[in-house]
Amino acid sequence: MKKFGLTLLTAFIGGAMALGTYKVIENKYADNMSFQDRQKVYFTSNPSAPITSSTGEVDFTQAAAAVTPAVVYIRVTYQNTEGDEKQSELQQMFGNMFGQQMRPQGVQQASGSGVIISPDGYIVTNNHVVENADKITVNTNDHRTFQAKVIGTDPNTDLALIKISATDLPIVKLGNSDDAKVGEWVLAVGNPFNLTSTVTAGIVSAKGRNIGIIGSEDNQDQNPFGRTSNDGPKTNKSIESFIQTDAAINPGNSGGALVNTKGELIGINSAIASQTGSYEGYGFAIPINLAKKVLNDIEKFGAVKRGYVGVSFTELNPDVAEQLKTSVTNGLYVRDIVPGGGAQEAGIKTGDVIVKVENTPVYVSSDLQERVGELQPGDKIHLTVLRDGSEKTFTVTLKGDLPAASHTAAVTKSAAELFNKLGASFMPITKEQKAQFHIQSGVVVTQVRPGRLFDDTEIPVGSVITSINRHAIGSVADIDNAITNTRNGLLVISGLYPDGTSFSNTFQVQ
């Protein structure tokens, strides 16, 4: 009996030591984990009963119960002045998508949704939800309120990563949007019309939809798609490959979750097709596989590292084929090759027609854009082209490019609004940069958000911030501490421009 008791005690102590060691390792390496890896740790430590599919008997209760606690309500406040070039665009964006009347000038407010994807407070939402926000308030499903800061955004995919100061939060499990099938049941979870924690059901209506909404704010023609009433040509770097659903999505659902019947996140709700601004049967969500890459890049690098094939192309159809005098009516017709780009180095030529990516047929631009958007510079992708009547496959190494300007942050309630006003993203300085600039510490500006303080004062990407309010800056966390010590609303920021020239600027931030 004593021997049994000793064995049991030994096993208990050994288990406790193993768990303790696991927690130490988990905490030590958490900062270097992707969001997918952090979720594996979370669900290993917090096992739950598997959610059965709704195939056969339709029952969404388990999926809804699993997801709803991790979908948050987001309220934003920003300053808008008369004569602001963005005024009409923002009124349309927030007024139509969020269903709120906007004042022509002064303090503006809007709302949307977000999805918690990491227990330590990282939340994914839409770029258009937090764009230009000075103050971001997050209300969780258990009625707690937090101030959030923008870690970074990617206007090219309409995604944003924000963070609140909290731990042990419930999260939504990241799924695989490539596995989503047309016709399968899905749930949309969000906060339409300020009605928190609303769940609607529908099916996946289509995949790979390109509706021309991202980067379309400069044209005033009417468009039934989306968060604004504008339509126009997208920017060359915008990526659209939406999951279309008939689950009811209304103003306020932007940034919310599109999940399968297992409770797995397969998309971030982003836009609707409507002539009235309300649900008319068509909703669109950003595939989570594309979002994973964007969010991991923002969290790790402060900006999205995007790879490019190095071609410009035109989608083929019978009419376009006739204009181009080609007999091929499906695929992407290569109009131009970027000198020195991956496509040129691989051997792709003008006049080729891209018909497959990774042996999967290509019919529209989104078929190629989504796959490329999930990859990094330096990654290889196989493209099959039709040339002189026969197919030929090329291995293209994606080349990098400077990321589009965007924004940033990290976490304290008193500093959150000031951090958002800075409108920049940062990452720690490298050893090579320390040697280059002859400094011991600092943070590098990786993104600059249009219309914010860094943009207005022309502190560009690549600059190094060495001190704020005479507090040395060695990490992003140091910025939080420094900006809480403003005197009379003055902020003194010192550092070096990319060419090594020093600066010290004083700003009025209140």
C-alpha positions in Angstrom: 0.0 0.0 0.0 2.8 2.4 0.9 4.5 1.5 -2.4 1.4 2.3 -4.3 1.0 5.6 -2.5 4.7 6.5 -3.2 4.2 5.7 -6.9 1.0 7.8 -7.1 2.8 10.7 -5.4 5.7 10.4 -7.8 3.4 10.4 -10.8 1.6 13.5 -9.5 4.8 15.4 -8.9 6.1 14.4 -12.3 3.0 15.6 -14.0 3.0 18.9 -12.2 6.6 19.5 -13.2 5.9 18.6 -16.8 2.9 21.0 -16.9 5.0 23.7 -15.2 7.8 23.2 -17.7 5.3 23.3 -20.6 3.9 26.6 -19.3 7.4 28.1 -19.1 8.2 27.1 -22.6 4.8 28.2 -23.8 5.3 31.7 -22.4 8.9 32.0 -23.6 8.2 31.2 -27.2 4.6 32.5 -27.5 5.9 35.8 -29.1 7.5 33.8 -31.9 4.5 31.7 -32.7 2.1 32.2 -35.5 -1.6 32.7 -34.6 -2.2 29.1 -35.9 0.4 27.7 -33.5 -0.9 29.8 -30.5 -4.4 28.4 -31.2 -3.0 24.8 -31.2 -1.6 25.5 -27.7 -4.9 27.1 -26.6 -7.1 24.2 -27.7 -4.6 21.6 -26.4 -4.8 23.3 -23.0 -8.6 23.9 -23.2 -10.0 20.7 -24.8 -13.7 20.8 -25.7 -16.2 18.3 -27.0 -16.1 18.1 -30.8 -18.9 19.9 -32.6 -20.8 17.6 -34.9 -21.6 18.6 -38.5 -25.2 19.7 -39.2 -25.4 17.4 -42.2 -28.6 15.5 -41.9 -30.3 17.1 -38.9 -29.9 20.9 -39.1 -28.7 22.1 -35.7 -26.4 25.1 -35.3 -26.6 25.5 -31.5 -23.1 24.0 -30.8 -21.3 26.1 -33.4 -23.1 29.3 -32.3 -22.3 28.6 -28.6 -18.6 28.0 -29.5 -18.2 31.2 -31.6 -20.4 33.9 -30.0 -18.3 34.5 -26.9 -15.3 35.4 -29.1 -17.1 37.9 -31.4 -16.8 41.5 -30.1 -18.6 44.7 -30.7 -16.4 47.6 -31.9 -17.2 51.3 -31.5 -14.8 53.9 -33.1 -14.5 57.6 -32.7 -12.6 59.9 -35.1 -12.3 63.6 -35.8 -13.7 64.9 -39.0 -13.4 68.5 -40.1 -15.3 70.5 -42.7 -13.4 70.4 -46.0 -11.7 67.1 -45.2 -11.1 65.3 -48.5 -12.2 62.0 -46.9 -15.4 63.4 -45.5 -17.9 62.2 -48.1 -16.2 58.8 -48.4 -16.3 58.2 -44.7 -19.9 59.3 -44.4 -20.8 56.8 -47.1 -18.7 54.1 -45.6 -19.9 54.4 -42.1 -23.3 55.7 -42.8 -24.2 52.9 -45.4 -22.3 50.0 -43.9 -23.0 50.7 -40.3 -26.4 52.3 -40.6 -25.7 55.5 -38.6 -26.3 59.1 -39.4 -23.1 61.1 -39.5 -22.6 64.7 -38.6 -20.8 66.8 -41.3 -17.9 67.8 -39.1 -16.5 67.3 -35.6 -16.4 64.0 -33.7 -17.7 61.1 -35.7 -18.7 57.7 -34.5 -19.3 54.3 -36.1 -19.4 50.6 -35.1 -18.7 47.1 -36.4 -17.6 43.7 -35.3 -14.4 41.8 -34.6 -13.2 38.2 -33.9 -10.8 37.3 -31.1 -8.1 34.9 -32.5 -5.6 34.8 -29.6 -6.2 34.6 -25.9 -3.9 37.5 -25.2 -6.2 40.0 -26.9 -5.5 40.0 -30.7 -8.6 40.7 -32.7 -9.2 40.6 -36.5 -11.6 43.1 -38.1 -12.0 45.0 -41.3 -9.7 47.9 -42.3 -12.7 50.0 -43.1 -14.0 49.5 -39.5 -11.0 51.1 -37.8 -9.7 53.3 -40.6 -9.0 56.9 -39.3 -10.1 55.9 -35.8 -8.7 57.9 -32.9 -10.4 55.9 -30.2 -11.5 52.2 -30.5 -13.7 50.7 -27.8 -14.2 46.9 -27.7 -17.1 45.4 -25.9 -16.8 41.6 -25.3 -19.6 39.2 -25.1 -19.3 39.0 -21.3 -20.0 42.8 -21.1 -16.4 43.9 -20.4 -15.1 47.1 -22.1 -11.6 47.7 -23.4 -9.7 50.4 -25.3 -8.0 48.9 -28.4 -5.0 49.9 -30.4 -4.3 49.2 -34.0 -1.4 46.9 -34.6 -1.6 47.3 -38.3 -3.9 47.2 -41.3 -3.8 46.0 -44.9 -6.1 48.1 -47.1 -5.3 45.7 -50.0 -7.4 43.0 -48.4 -9.5 45.2 -46.1 -8.1 43.5 -43.0 -6.9 45.0 -39.7 -5.4 43.6 -36.5 -6.1 45.3 -33.2 -5.3 44.4 -29.6 -6.8 44.9 -26.2 -5.1 44.4 -22.8 -6.5 41.2 -21.6 -5.6 37.5 -21.1 -7.4 34.2 -21.1 -9.9 35.4 -23.7 -12.2 32.9 -25.6 -11.2 32.6 -29.2 -12.6 31.3 -32.5 -10.8 28.4 -34.0 -9.2 29.1 -37.4 -10.5 26.9 -40.1 -9.4 26.1 -43.7 -11.3 28.2 -46.2 -10.0 26.1 -49.1 -12.1 23.2 -47.7 -15.3 25.3 -47.8 -17.7 23.9 -50.4 -20.4 25.7 -52.3 -23.7 24.7 -50.8 -22.5 23.9 -47.3 -24.1 25.6 -44.3 -22.4 28.6 -42.6 -23.1 31.0 -39.8 -22.5 34.7 -39.8 -21.9 36.1 -36.3 -21.7 39.9 -35.6 -23.5 43.0 -34.4 -25.8 44.3 -37.1 -27.7 47.5 -36.3 -26.0 47.6 -32.9 -27.7 44.4 -31.9 -24.9 42.5 -30.2 -24.2 38.8 -30.6 -26.5 38.1 -33.6 -26.2 34.7 -35.4 -27.7 34.1 -38.9 -27.5 31.0 -41.1 -27.1 30.4 -44.8 -25.0 28.5 -47.3 -21.8 29.2 -49.2 -23.2 30.6 -52.4 -19.9 31.0 -54.3 -16.2 31.3 -53.9 -13.5 33.5 -55.4 -15.8 36.5 -56.0 -14.1 39.6 -57.2 -16.6 42.5 -56.8 -14.4 45.5 -57.3 -14.9 47.1 -53.9 -11.4 47.4 -52.4 -9.7 50.5 -53.6 -12.8 51.8 -55.3 -13.5 54.8 -53.2 -12.4 57.4 -55.7 -15.2 56.9 -58.3 -18.6 58.2 -57.7 -20.7 55.9 -59.8 -23.3 53.9 -57.9 -22.4 50.3 -56.9 -24.7 47.9 -55.1 -21.7 46.1 -53.6 -20.5 46.8 -50.1 -19.7 49.2 -47.4 -19.8 52.3 -49.7 -21.9 53.3 -52.6 -18.8 54.0 -54.8 -17.4 51.9 -57.6 -14.3 52.1 -59.7 -11.1 50.4 -60.8 -9.3 48.7 -58.0 -5.7 49.5 -57.2 -3.2 47.1 -58.7 -2.3 45.6 -55.3 -5.8 45.0 -54.0 -6.8 41.3 -53.5 -10.3 40.2 -53.8 -11.4 36.5 -53.6 -14.5 36.7 -51.4 -16.6 33.9 -50.1 -20.2 34.7 -51.1 -23.0 33.7 -48.7 -26.7 34.2 -48.3 -26.4 34.2 -44.5 -27.9 37.5 -43.5 -25.2 40.2 -43.2 -26.3 43.7 -42.4 -24.7 47.1 -41.4 -22.6 46.4 -38.3 -21.6 42.9 -39.3 -18.3 44.1 -40.9 -15.4 42.4 -39.3 -17.6 39.6 -37.8 -17.2 35.9 -38.2 -18.2 33.5 -41.0 -18.0 30.0 -39.5 -18.8 26.5 -40.6 -20.9 24.1 -38.7 -17.9 22.9 -36.7 -17.5 26.4 -35.3 -14.3 27.1 -37.3 -13.6 30.5 -38.7 -13.5 30.4 -42.5 -14.1 34.1 -43.3 -14.2 37.7 -42.1 -17.5 39.4 -43.1 -16.7 42.4 -45.2 -19.3 43.6 -47.6 -22.9 43.2 -48.9 -24.6 43.6 -52.2 -27.5 45.9 -51.7 -29.4 48.8 -53.3 -30.7 49.9 -49.9 -27.7 49.5 -47.6 -29.4 46.5 -45.9 -29.4 42.7 -46.5 -30.7 41.7 -49.9 -29.4 38.1 -50.1 -25.7 38.6 -50.9 -22.9 38.9 -48.4 -19.1 38.6 -48.9 -16.4 37.4 -46.5 -12.6 37.5 -46.8 -11.2 33.9 -46.8 -9.4 33.0 -43.6 -6.5 31.4 -45.4 -5.7 34.7 -47.0 -6.3 36.5 -43.6 -3.9 34.2 -41.7 -0.9 35.3 -43.8 -1.8 39.0 -43.5 -2.4 38.9 -39.8 0.8 36.9 -39.0 2.8 39.4 -41.1 1.3 42.4 -39.3 1.9 40.9 -35.9 5.5 39.8 -36.6 6.8 42.5 -39.0 4.4 45.5 -38.5 3.5 45.3 -42.2 2.5 42.8 -44.8 5.3 41.1 -46.8 3.6 40.4 -50.1 5.1 38.5 -53.0 4.4 39.4 -56.6 4.4 37.3 -59.8 5.4 40.4 -61.9 2.8 40.4 -64.6 -0.2 42.5 -65.6 -3.1 40.6 -67.1 -6.6 40.8 -68.5 -9.3 38.3 -67.8 -10.4 36.6 -70.9 -13.9 36.1 -72.2 -15.2 35.8 -75.8 -15.5 39.6 -76.2 -12.0 40.3 -74.8 -10.5 37.4 -76.8 -11.9 38.9 -80.0 -10.4 42.3 -79.2 -7.0 40.7 -78.4 -7.3 38.5 -81.5 -6.8 35.3 -79.6 -8.8 32.0 -79.9 -8.4 31.4 -76.1 -11.5 32.5 -74.2 -10.6 31.4 -70.6 -7.7 32.4 -68.4 -5.5 35.5 -67.8 -3.9 37.1 -70.8 -0.5 38.5 -70.0 -0.3 42.1 -71.2 3.0 43.2 -69.7 6.0 41.7 -67.8 7.6 43.6 -65.0 11.4 43.9 -65.8 13.4 41.8 -63.3 10.3 40.2 -61.8 9.7 36.6 -61.1 7.6 35.9 -64.2 10.3 37.3 -66.5 13.1 35.3 -64.8 11.0 32.2 -65.1 10.4 32.7 -68.8 6.8 33.8 -69.0 6.2 36.2 -71.9 3.7 38.8 -73.1 0.8 37.1 -74.9 0.9 34.0 -72.7 -2.4 32.9 -71.2 -2.2 31.8 -67.5 -4.6 28.8 -67.4 -3.5 27.0 -64.1 -2.0 27.9 -60.8 -0.6 24.9 -58.9 -2.4 22.7 -61.4 -5.8 24.3 -60.5 -7.6 25.9 -63.4 -7.6 29.7 -63.5 -10.7 31.5 -64.9 -10.7 34.9 -63.2 -8.1 37.0 -61.5 -9.1 36.0 -58.0 -8.1 32.4 -58.8 -4.5 33.6 -59.0 -4.6 36.5 -56.5 -5.8 34.5 -53.6 -3.2 31.8 -54.0 -0.4 34.4 -54.4 -1.7 36.5 -51.5 -1.2 33.5 -49.1 2.6 33.4 -50.0 5.7 35.4 -49.0 8.4 36.9 -51.2 10.9 34.1 -52.1 8.2 31.5 -52.2 7.8 29.5 -55.4 4.5 29.0 -57.3 3.8 26.9 -60.4 2.0 28.6 -63.2 0.8 26.8 -66.4 0.5 29.0 -69.5 -0.9 28.4 -72.9 1.6 29.4 -75.6 1.3 28.6 -79.3 -1.5 26.2 -78.6 0.3 24.1 -76.0 0.6 24.2 -72.2 3.9 24.9 -70.5 4.5 25.1 -66.7 6.9 27.6 -65.1 8.2 27.8 -61.6 8.0 31.5 -60.5 9.8 32.8 -57.5 7.8 35.6 -56.0 9.5 39.0 -55.7 8.9 41.4 -52.8 7.7 45.0 -52.9 7.4 47.8 -50.5 4.1 47.4 -48.5 1.3 49.9 -48.8 1.2 52.5 -46.1 -1.0 51.6 -43.1 -1.0 51.7 -39.3 -0.2 50.3 -35.8 0.0 49.7 -31.9 0.2 47.7 -28.6 -1.7 48.1 -25.2 -2.7 50.5 -22.3 -6.0 52.1 -21.8 -4.7 55.6 -21.2 -2.3 55.4 -24.2 -4.5 53.7 -26.7 -6.0 56.9 -28.3 -2.6 58.6 -28.5 -1.0 55.6 -30.1 -3.7 55.5 -32.7 -3.2 59.3 -33.4 0.5 58.5 -34.2 -0.6 56.4 -37.1 2.5 54.3 -37.5 3.6 50.7 -37.1 6.9 49.7 -35.5 9.3 46.8 -35.0 12.5 46.5 -33.0 15.7 47.6 -34.6 18.1 44.9 -35.9 21.8 44.6 -35.1 22.6 45.6 -38.7 20.5 48.8 -38.3 22.1 49.6 -35.0 25.5 49.5 -36.7 24.2 51.4 -39.7 22.8 54.3 -37.6 25.4 54.0 -34.8 22.8 53.7 -32.1 22.2 51.3 -29.3 18.4 51.1 -29.3 15.3 52.2 -31.1 12.3 51.0 -33.1 11.9 51.1 -36.9 8.8 52.7 -38.5 7.3 49.9 -40.8 4.0 51.6 -41.8 2.6 55.1 -41.9 -1.1 55.7 -41.8 -2.5 58.4 -44.1 -3.8 61.5 -42.4 -2.3 60.7 -39.0 0.5 62.4 -37.1 3.5 60.6 -38.7 2.1 61.2 -42.1 1.3 64.9 -41.5 4.8 65.5 -40.2 6.5 63.4 -42.9 8.2 60.8 -40.7 8.5 58.1 -43.4 8.8 54.3 -43.3 12.3 53.3 -42.5 12.8 56.1 -39.9 14.1 55.1 -36.4 12.4 56.4 -33.3 15.0 56.6 -30.5 13.1 58.6 -27.8 9.6 59.9 -27.0 9.2 62.6 -24.3 12.9 62.0 -23.5 12.3 58.4 -22.6 14.6 56.0 -24.5 12.7 53.7 -26.9 14.0 50.2 -27.2 10.8 48.3 -27.9 7.2 48.8 -29.0 6.2 48.4 -25.3 8.4 51.4 -24.4 6.2 53.6 -26.6 3.2 52.9 -24.4 5.1 54.1 -21.3 6.5 57.1 -23.0 3.3 58.6 -24.5 1.5 58.5 -21.1 3.9 61.1 -19.9 2.8 64.1 -22.0 2.8 67.6 -20.5 0.1 70.0 -21.7 -0.7 67.6 -24.5 2.8 67.9 -26.0 4.6 64.9 -27.5 8.4 65.1 -28.3 9.5 62.5 -30.7 13.2 62.1 -31.6 14.9 59.8 -34.0 16.7 59.4 -37.4 15.4 59.6 -40.9 16.2 56.7 -43.3 19.2 58.6 -44.6 20.6 59.0 -41.0 19.6 62.6 -40.5 18.4 63.3 -37.0 15.2 65.0 -36.0 13.3 66.0 -32.9 9.8 67.2 -33.4 7.2 68.5 -30.8 3.5 67.8 -31.5 0.3 69.0 -29.9 -1.8 65.8 -29.5 -4.8 66.9 -27.5 
